[in-house]
Amino acid sequence: MNSAAATAVLPPDIRLMNAVSALLVAALLATVAWGLMRWAVRLPVFNLRAIQVVGDVSRNSVASLRANALPRLQGSFLSMNLKDGRAAFEAVPWVRHAQLQRIWPMRLKVNLEEHRAAAYWEARADGADAATEAAAERALVNSFGEVFQANLGDVEDEDLPMLAGPAHTAGAMLQMWRALEPAAEKLGESIERLDLSGRGSWRATFGSGAVVELGRGGESEVAERFGRFARSISQVTATYNSPLLSADLRHADGYAVKLRGVTIQTPGKPVNRKR
């Protein structure tokens, strides 16, 4: 008599219970493994042994980094969140960007990029004109046109211009200053202060104290207008043998200037000599 081995088929509810039990055991093992791993990475053997700082360090000493960044670092060599570590270093004054890398054994390499101050910054209220005083609190603008906070005493020996304008215009103002400064230098001047009103009107103040109303417009338009003025004003000051006090470039057919003792208006209008 032939007999075949019969395969027992478990009822659906038993199969479901077995599957659930297997999942629970797997979850328990995973939890235990995760807990053991978290415990292991916190062992003293995995503590950071050294932090190597490279890159720009002209503004920050070892003591400054230790005081400002180290208290913010959390975790060991394996458990530290590099994103949080980067934020800890970028919170240090003068640090623009930080890049962190784990180096075996138990070392952290930090590559720093510092801000390079290009100008002072004063925020102006929206809608304020160029003659309105800006906010009392000053900040700095870096070479990328970004506003940042730092000790202004660190740059007191540097000849930085002042930019004053509405919030979020520092980048455009730095570009405008860079576009105008070469023409000013040809006059033997420097633009010590550049103002932008809430309505988009520009004003430049020379190191000599002369004020030039540049009017509205984009970078190329204002730079061209100022360039024409710079190419001709030397002849005017030489003719009257008098230094420039102010100029208004907002005229369609020319500009008006005030020299010491002399007021010269747009073409076709009289020259007033003050005694």
Phi, psi and omega in degrees: 000123179279136178232140179252140179291125181271131178267123181283129178258119181286147176298153182304321183292327177291317178299321179295318179296320179295319179295317179297318179298319179296319179296319179295319178296317179297318179295319179297316180295320179295320179295316179297317180297318179296318178296318178296321180294317179296323177292319184293318184290345178266003177295147181305334182296338181261009177294148177297135180256336181199150174236119180260122181252126179230175179094218182279117178225025183287332183264342184237126177274171176300320180296320179295316179294320180296319183286326187262328185259316186303319179297341181271345181284134180229144177097175181260189179304320183271327188267347183297134174277113185296330178294317177292324177296320178298318179298325179297318180285326181286348174279351179285135178306140178078352179272119178272317183212143177228140177235125184251145180214133175282132179236119179285138003262126168058037177239152178240126178256128183239120178256116185256142169240120182265157173293142172247108185296131179243338182193161168277161182225134171231124179280139180246142180296146178301133177089351181287146179277174186291342181270350181286138179298138178274182181300147182291326183284126181257155175225194180233155175244130179273181185293346177265003181080020180261136178278135177215159181259135176198171178290115182295338178295339179291340183240017184295339179269359180263141183273082183257139176285164175256128174249130180226118181195180179298159180303147176069017177248005184300319180298313179294325181289322178295321177296320179295316179301317179296327180285330184270330188301320180302319179293322179295321180296327178294338177271001185077021182242175170219147178275103184281331182214138177232124181247145175230123180280167178295341179263005174092019180263136185258147176218132179245139176241123181282164176298333178284349182102348179294140182246131181239118175278115186267343181082191182266168175134169177282180185301310183294320181295312181292320180296321178294318179298316180290325178298318178298318178298315183296328182286341185245340187293332180297324178294322181293311181295327178290322181298317183263000178049049184214139182285156180286133173256317180201161177213149178234112183263013185271019178263141183289329187249018180157209178213162177247138180230154174237118175260170178293110181089357184220136173241121181244119181266184183299160184308141177090357180243159189290161174257127180257124177259123178267138181258000000 
